[in-house]
């Protein structure tokens, strides 16, 4: 490695060490019903806000046959027997060097089931006293790796995870989203053994901070609601039920008072999609599901995951709001958005748009669930800056851009936004080719999907490195308080 590269690597390590890191208890989820989206797809996603310098990978886990008695084991002591046949799935795991389990984050399996796990949520002390969290119960680090290999529908995903929580217990409060090409489900793990889930209304959306948001649920409506049998009886027997507008309210009963950071994100998401409804930041209880002012597009969901409340009194880019919790935080390790389309055969699965690093200055790239491999840059291990890594390539560029959002970052944001719009526009033709290939040659379809994902990643990585080189030079010339005559604009063909 040249002296110049050593210097660059050293500077990037220093800048990243100064970046803001956040607790894993800090993700933001989103789900949109198929009648509320612009193209009729179900959309769900999450920002994994675990830290500003936190390497993630993107891999395919092949289908596996297990012998009776073979076990899945998590670091906290959770164990469960593996299924006889485990389905192939994609995932976004931690690198091993983080030493805290798989943390698969999100994925799509070969049966066309997608999930994102999880948005962490706190359980209040009164509930924990009667149904404590289980130290060696299932935790978010293991949930996708346990559930995705086992299920054929989103509904079955809820059922399987619910049964696991009841039998083995949960180590954490968590919120999980499931979808297939017909329906989406929203699930809350509310305590050590209690849980509830509802089918996402086709004409509504939800933006979920780190807080339970389910209100009243009709346990007799088995078409749209699933839950543990004692989810209401247990708190009722101990006098812990809390009502809202005369009805039992799950979030108020099981969760603590909503924090300012959670309140900001719930308000921010609802303001973003439903500004006309003028939901107040200090509203007593936020509705989980809302109707949007307009049909929601996938690029708008990308913008949501970057949202820093620009143009409002809570704009976190303003000096007076420094320290407030944004949806688009610098502490995002990766952000993903999954589209499930009725036209997709199960061999296609769904389409994951994934941005490595924080979304604000990175780019969302599409990959089908039916792939058999990913770009090698998505598989680089380690916790230190590495220019061969997809994560560090995009995170390194973001780190420079964040030094000055106006003079350094805006040009990067504008470039990637147009890049994404071009990818979205081209996706319809790619979808059509994949769907036709599946009808005639499933192997050829899988090969095409895999090559498409790898080539898309290669193109974006090449451009990211060129932009990084240009911005690094610009920062060196104009940083340190020197007068900037014009903001940075990438020049990349």
Buried (B, 14 or more C-beta within 10 A) or exposed (E): EEEEEEEBBEBBBEBBEEBEBBEBBBBBBBBBBBEBBBBBBBBBBBBBBBBBBBBBBBBBBEEBEBEEEEEBEBEBEBEBEBBEEBBBBBBBBBBEEBEBBBBBBBBBBBBBBBBBBBBBBBBBEBBBEBBBBBEBBBBBBBBBBBBBBBBBBBBBBBBBBBEBBBEBBBBBBBBBBBBBBEBBBBBBBBBBBBBBBBBBBBEBBBBBBBBBBBBEBEBEEEEBBBBBEBBBEBBEEEEBBBEBEEEBBBBBBBBBEBBEBBBBBBBBBBBBBBEEBEBEBEEEEBBBBBBBEEEBBBBBBBBBBBBBBBEBEBBBEBEEBEEBBBBBBBBBBBBBBBBBBEEBBBBBBBBBBBBBBBBBBBBBBBBBBBBBBBBEBBBBEBBBBBBEBBBBBBBBBBBBBBBBBEBBBBBBBEBBBEBBEEBBEEBEEBBEEBBEBBEEEEEEBBBBBBEBBBEBBBEBBEBBBBBBEBBBEBBEEBBEEEEBEEBBEBEEE
